[in-house]
């Protein structure tokens, strides 16, 4: 893989939402919908808890460099602020 190739998450095509740009990274980064990823794992037979645990350990935990895909949880701004303050 060259530095300008898009890095995709295997098996998560149904959750792909688009590309994001980030400072100091010249090429776009793949972005996936968090809720669709979890729903896909649940359709494959996992419980919600199992799906979240699997996702957090095996997907979010799999750093592949600055082009590692990102995952978005869509929500109103007020909810995002509240959740960020709770962390």
LINJONOR-V727546 format. One record per pair of residues at least 12 apart in sequence whose ideal C-beta (glycine too) atoms are under 6 Angstrom apart, sorted by the first residue. I is the first residue (numbers start at 1). J is the second residue. Records with the same first field share a line. If there is no record, write none. Layout:
I->J + J
This chain:
4->27
6->30
7->67
8->30
9->69
12->32 + 37
14->40
15->32 + 33 + 36 + 37
16->32
17->31 + 33
18->31
20->70
25->66
29->67 + 70
30->69
31->70 + 72
32->71
34->71 + 73
38->51
